[in-house]
């Protein structure tokens, strides 16, 4: 068995190592265009920022180790220029010698990844405009930030844009992010991205939303960046991080079928339309675990698993890829945002039915020092309660809750199950009623009709059907800020003061995070009012009101 | 509907609050023997240690709040002395007035908890011997540690013993723990408790295993503690934390059925043999979620859920308790140990069939600063791969992995599922192949026969069948320490040096954590050797070899 793997980073390296474990006899050739196989691409921004001080640390599986330990024939600076499926060969261009040679295969694994998209903006070809895909890119950015550089413009506020922004700020630079959408982290729901946006602003990152770059122009010592709005920014360099495109041209040229958005199509064993050719990682399209729709989601975890599955199948094992769940996490200074499954935005796009709840628990018991508040959004099926997605933003314990919910989605659990799950508890780690349980309680209460809720985005006041907005917090809390138009009746006195409520209007109760609002809703419903709780409470409302003036 | 609840802490308080949310009309009386309902009992050790500086923080739901917000008739210092099921009344002794009165109920919820077991040791009645159950106990201990106290003896190395030890050390005291078992955390597997034991010793805690107290004797300024071994310790005070007993006498006296170990028997709706009487929390026996055996496990999370379920059932809702999974976590200085499901010890006791694997991953990508190593033990069914239990010990990310596995157990997942789960990843939070995936890979490899393993506890050398022990680490690693009798052939040279291996013996390969040992096993099996990997590697072996000399 002779296996040729094109691309030696996440998916390709995993496939190679797995293949070797399954077969000592197989000839395994890894053709990597760059100078390093299996480098830590997710660590690149932190190398730029100096958090990872040593470049060598990024070389997680050096060539020598892959050769000696795994007996892999790793060839770096080796670019495959053509796939000949009829003859089962690839043409390899040795970038050092300049020569091209033919290599045959029994099985071919394409793991060419995805490349940063460069928009056709005038001036984009400048050497001062960077991207961050490989070590060479990181080296260039590291060096550019070392010099007398003061200002950087980042185009695109996705994961990489945010991570690069944080790290350039760490290097002492002033950073402006230009983002076309009306929020950072565009695949996320806006209200869940806003706390991270506010936090980045707090750390001095200048964020321009609903904005794009019209042109770059090189100056003597840098760049000018011409924005759509008419403004011009100066920068020492710019970073373009507006998304990636599967590097599937090589495959497509060989008749390997790709999807509409360019990703290679495979079955669950990662086989393409040619049974001798597999594709793994960011070059592939995948099915969404939740919606079953075809998607392209570049993530390291799925790439590694796909590599393993392809190797399994080559050696007759029927492991199968279950689809990508979009579990992801991003840090921004002290804060963390994580998600799994579908966002509300994607549920809407897919025209799927859903309900949502928001809670704002602390990461651990409030009486133990250091507790920090998070916001957790849970999306679920209003019919059967199946969990469809979750997003969480906060300081501590965010990744833990999203990992737990990722498993719950994987297992097909419902919000009713979340009420019952037993997580480990001590006051410095969580709650006897963990945020996961609380999300289950709230969502189940909504589905059972115990806790009707309304959402901020349906609260736009209109002349008709305008609800009576009831703030059940204390007078002090109300005085410190409330939703315009709200009337304050603290929960503790509500039972005595229901006479002050209109009988012909729906009552929408709210408190700070939702708990007292829930209690108020229970009191009012049992007294015959049409009442609902404002999910997410005043905190979610005020999250959406962050000052973007600076 | 008139509901009387005996006990106002975790389970009782949850039942009361839930009942109120379900019914504004119900009369809800909470009878609490102590001066405070709903205090943070899990926080008591940290109040003693000063980590929680303010005692008020422990009063998570003060009486005034329960009365005003939830309209609960909370009566503190009110001890129920008798239950009259025929007349549906309880006798209440008002500890302040000294008077006793009768209170009727439609539904009664017993949430009396469990009390620390005081062994019949001579001198145990001394006021210098403390336990830690309520705020009064914490106050006494806090005060005792304030004075010129220098030394404390803790009897019992369970969760509370360890937490109290840490906190008394924080207060500057010298602490000796006396434990009857041959390990701390007796319900855990010994090798998983040993890193915590070593860490406690490192922080100066003197741990005496296989040891017990024969007698306490008061001295002018303290105590002498006479040990079974003959040694005598001096102490300013002692803390007894050798377990708890359900406070079920009141219930038993009224004909409520209890199990062999004293816990009240209930159905899944927490109903006792009297349909008008419920029992929740530590006073109950429960079924183990994994083995279905009847057990008594005092935990805050289950107590809260049971309280909720009892209230649900009173108001006609059929929620059901699914059993206790034993998810728990304990901190000891910088370290954390957490578990869920059954330990190996309990699996053996239940005569259940199991297999186990150990891995030693870092909590996040090794190339990102601050990564710390953990040891994760996964127990699973050798037939179908169902996850039976997990234990984890380390510095960071321990509670996260156990919570994820707790959900996996709850969902009935197998080790094959763990291979596929998609968790969120960025280098400061985890791995593209998370420890959860890695545990799944290793366990599945064992079940598929790809990776035969042997365990340390089966390695006792005998004259016959003694395996050939092969250390595949580097020469440097081998020189720094290895398992006695092992031969060193580094993995990188193994393929060329198989001639040095005996052909008539089973080969047991090991490395530091298990990964190279696995690779070596794959190489040898494919070359026709009978080979197996030593699960947990040299690290697990050396964990078991900690120096107890001090």
Interface residues (C-beta under 8 A of the other chain):
Chain A: X10 X21 X22 X23 X24 X25 X40 X42 X43 X46 X51 X52 X53 X57 X58 X60 X68 X69 X70 X71 X159 X163 X289 X299 X300 X301 X302 X303 X304 X305 X319 X322 X324 X325 X327 X328 X329 X330 X331 X336 X338 X339 X340 X365 X366 X367 X368 X369 X399 X400 X402 X403 X404 X406 X407 X408 X410 X411 X412 X413 X417 X419 X420 X421 X422 X423 X424 X425 X426 X427 X428 X429 X430 X432 X433 X434 X436 X437 X450 X491 X492 X495 X516 X518 X519 X522 X523 X526 X527
Chain B: X10 X21 X22 X23 X24 X25 X40 X42 X43 X46 X51 X52 X53 X57 X58 X60 X68 X69 X70 X71 X159 X163 X289 X299 X300 X301 X302 X303 X304 X305 X319 X322 X324 X325 X327 X328 X329 X330 X331 X336 X338 X339 X340 X365 X366 X367 X368 X369 X399 X400 X402 X403 X404 X406 X407 X408 X410 X411 X412 X413 X417 X419 X420 X421 X422 X423 X424 X425 X426 X427 X428 X429 X430 X432 X433 X434 X436 X437 X450 X491 X492 X495 X516 X518 X519 X522 X523 X526 X527
